[in-house]
């Protein structure tokens, strides 16, 4: 039998058994090793933490099988599959299930140098990578990452690799601020600090921010983040905010001539061209290169590991206080 995590209703999580999947022509069967819980997306769905009628509301239905950060090994290939072999270690957007069936185009080789539990975070890194690219950040620009969850930690490191200086991290959680310091952020600030604007001004020699990366998902915080940009600065919405943001377009956009950039994972170009080569495949490949080389560090963010049988306990812990957790990994080996 297959086993899977299921959201059966608001704040309700079960582990259920279902029939084993079998690969058809052009498909691959993968045995999951580890999966990572996306604490933002998955808890938003599980807790129904979104306005009625929103996109979140339209796409969240119960029961549902969550998850999209999966590492496993190929155990069977269907007819016509090329370039994949039994035993290959792969990353995918497979859900929290013991076995998944996917086409080869949705599987990505994982370097041997990256452990399974660290590699599970790959999709969160790819989301961050797309946001950094959408922001068109160049060498020497000042960048602040608002929200130091896993995507924010990836985003800050990738911005710094691209030459951003300084890279500033902002969060309410002391745990997450500690993660950011270990990740190499140039400055890490408490989001509740009354002198936040003064600290950013000091760090940027009075110029303020070239680019803000919004990764909190909290709509009400966005205007405050925009206030820290200089004229003609830009803000990239990497998060999926849960609700409406109210602000005066004259005061926050027209007058300072700011640019607001959306950066959903779905905005990756579907095919590689000379004008934009950064498809999901290319960003994933380069992300794994950085992780294997130790240029992007995430191992220290893993705070909790659970067996798949104990998944409901993991979600209960996160619903109680997600700010006290970093990466939460589910193991599927037994």
N, C-alpha and C positions, 0 to 999 in steps of 0.2 A: 504493500500500500504506500501511497504518497502521503505526506503530512504537510500541512500548511497553516499559517497564521490567518485568522479570519476576524475582521471587525464585524460583529453581528448586530451592533447597534451603537448608540452614543455611549462612550466609555465602557463598552463591552468587548472583550477580547477572548477568543477561544483558539485552541489548537485542534484542528479537525483532520480526519483521515478521508482520503478520496482515492479514486482509481489512479493507478500508475499511468503516466502519459507515455505514448510511443511516438517516435519520430516518423513523420511521413516523408515523401520525396522532398528533397531540398531542405530538410530540417536536421537538427542535432539534438540529442538528449544529453543533458548535463546533470551531474550529481553535485548538488550544492555542498560547499565546504563551510563557508561563512557568509552571512549577510549582515549588513549594517542598517540600523534603524535611522531613517531620516526624521529627526525629531521635529523639524519644522513642518514639513508636508504631512507626515503621518499623524502627528498629534493634532494638527488642524482638522484633519478628517475625522479622527477618532473622537475628538471632543466637540465636534460640530461648531468650531470656533470661527464662524464666518457669518456675514449678514444674509438674511433670507433673500433669495433671488440673485445672488452673486454667482460668478463663474464657479466658485468653490461649491456653492449650493447645488448648482446644476450638474456638477460632475461627481459629487459624493453621494453614493447610494450604499445601503446596507442590505445584505451582507457583502463585504468586499475583501479581497485578498491584497494587503498592502505590500509595499517594498519595491525598490528598484536599484539596490546596491548589492550585487551578488557575485561571489567568486566560487568557481567549481571546476570540475574536470569533465571532459567529454567522455562519455561511456558508450555511445552508439551514434553512428552517422547514418542518415537516410540515403536513399537512392539519389544519385546525381550530385552529391555533395563533394566538392573539391576544396583542397587547402585546409581541411580539418582532419585530425586523426584521433583515435581513441587514446586517452591519456593527456591530451592537450589541456593546459591550465588556462582558463578564460575568465574574463570579466563580462558581465552582462547586466541588463536592467531586469533580470529575473526577480520575481517576487520572493517573499519569505516562504519558500517551499523547499522540500527535500530534493525534488527533481523538477527540472524545467525543460521545455522543448522550445527551441528558437531557431531561426534561420542563421546561417553563418555570418551574414552581414551585420548581425546584432551581437556578435561575439568578438572580443578583443584579447589578443595574447597578453599574458601577464609575465613580466620579467622575473626570473628566478630570484633576483635580489630583493624582491618585495614580499614580505610575509602575507599570508592570506588575510589576517585581520586588518592589516594596514591597507592592503589592496582593495578591501571592500568599500573604502571611502572614495573610490575612483570617480563615481558619478558626481558626487558633491564637488570634487575638484574640477571636473569638466564644466559643470555649471558655472563655477567661479571663473574659469579660464575664458569662457564665452563673454562673461560680464566685463572682464578686464579688457578683452579685445574690443568689445563694443564701445568701451570708454575711450578707445584710441589714445591710451596713456603712453607718453613718450619719456625718454630719459630726462631726468631733472624735474619732472613735475611733482608737485606735492599732492598726496593722496591720503584720504582718511577712509577707513573702513568702519562703518557703523553697524555693530552687531558682530561679535566674535565667536559665533557658533562655528561649526566645521567649515561651512562655505566661506564665511568671512575670513577664517584663518588661511584657507587656501588662497583666497583673493589677495590678501595682503602679501603673502609670499610671492605669488606670481607677478603682482605689480612691482615688487622690489626687484625680482629677477629681470623684469623689463626695463629697469633703470629709474623707477620712481624714487624720489627722495624729497622730504622724508615720507615714510609710510607710517601713518598714525592709526592706532586701533582704539576704538571707543566702545565700552560696554559697561553695564551695571554690575556684572558678575565678577567677583575677585578671581574665581577659578578660571574663567575664560580670559581675563586679563593676564593671568599667569601663563596660560597657554601661548598667548600672543608674544609675550616676551621671549619665551623659548623658541618661537618661530622666527625671531629676528626682527620684529617690528621695531622701528626707530624710537617710537614713543607710544606709550599705552596710557589711556586716560579713563577715568571714571565718568560714565555718561551722566551721572547726577552732579558732577562738580559745578559749582556756581561760576568758576573762572574758566570754563571750557573755551570760550572764545579767546580769552587772553592767552591761554596755553597754546592754542593753535596759531595765534598771531606770532607768538614768540618763536615757535618751532619753524615757522615759514618766513622769518625775517620781516614780518608785517604784511606779507603779500596775500595771506590766507590761502585757501585750497584751490588748486586747479581742478580737482575731481573728487567727488564724494561717491563712495560705493555704499549703497543702502542695502543692508542684509539683515535688518531687524525684523522686517515684516510688520512693523507697528505703524499704521498710517499717520497717527498724530505726531510722530517724531520727524517726519520728512521735512516740514517747513523749518524746523530748527537746524537740521543738517544743511539745508540750502542757505541759511544765514551765514554759514562758515565759508561759503565760496566767494571768491573775488568776482568782479564784474566779468561776464562772459565765461564764467566757469561752467561746469557740467556735473550733473548727478546721474548716476547709473542705477536703475532699480533692478538689482539682481534678485532680491527677495520677491515673494508673491504676497503683497500686503493684503491683510484681511479686513477690508472695509474701505471707506472713502477718506480721502485727505482733503481738507478744506483750507484753501489759502487764496489770497488776492493775486490774480495773475499779473496785475500791473506791478505790485510791490515785489513779487517773488520771481517773476519771469521777464516781463516786458522791460521794466525799468533797469534791472541789472543785466538784462540780455542773457539769461541763463539758458542752458540746454538741458532738457530732460530726456534721458535715453532708456528705453526698455531693453531688458536683456534676459528674456525667458530662454530656457534651454532649447526651445523649439525654434529659436531664431538662427541657429547654426545653418550655414548654407548646405543644401542637400547634396551638392556635387562640388568637386574641386575645380576651380578655374584659375586662370592667371591673375584675376582681379581679387579673388578671395579664395585662398586655398585651405582655410581653417574650418574644415568639415568636422563632424563629431569624431571621425576616424583619426584625422590629423591631430586634433587637440588631445585626444586620448593617448595617442602614441607619444606625443611630446610630454604630456603630464607624467606618464609612466617613466620616461627617461629622467625627468627631474627627480621623481621620487626614488628611483633606483640609485641615482647619483648622490642622494642626500641633500639636494638643493631645496627640495620641499620636504619638510619634516612634519609627520603627523602621528607617529607612534605614541608620543607622550600624551596625546589627547584621548587615548582609549582608557576609559575609567571603569567600564562595566562589561563583563562577559557572561552570557547566559547560555545554557543549553536550549535547544529549540522547544523542549517540553516545558520550559519555564518562561516562555515568551510573555504570557499574561502578567507575570510578576514584573518583568522589565517595563512593560507599558504602565503598570500601576505606579512604579517608582518614578517614571518620567512625568506622569500626570500630576504627581504630588509636588514635584519641583524640578523641572528640567534644567534649571540653571546650575544645579549641583552635579550635573553629568556632562561628560564630553561625548566621545564616541561610545555607542552601545552596540555590542556585537552579539549576534546569535550564532551558535555553533550547530552544524547539521551533520557531524561525522558519525554520530551514534543514534 
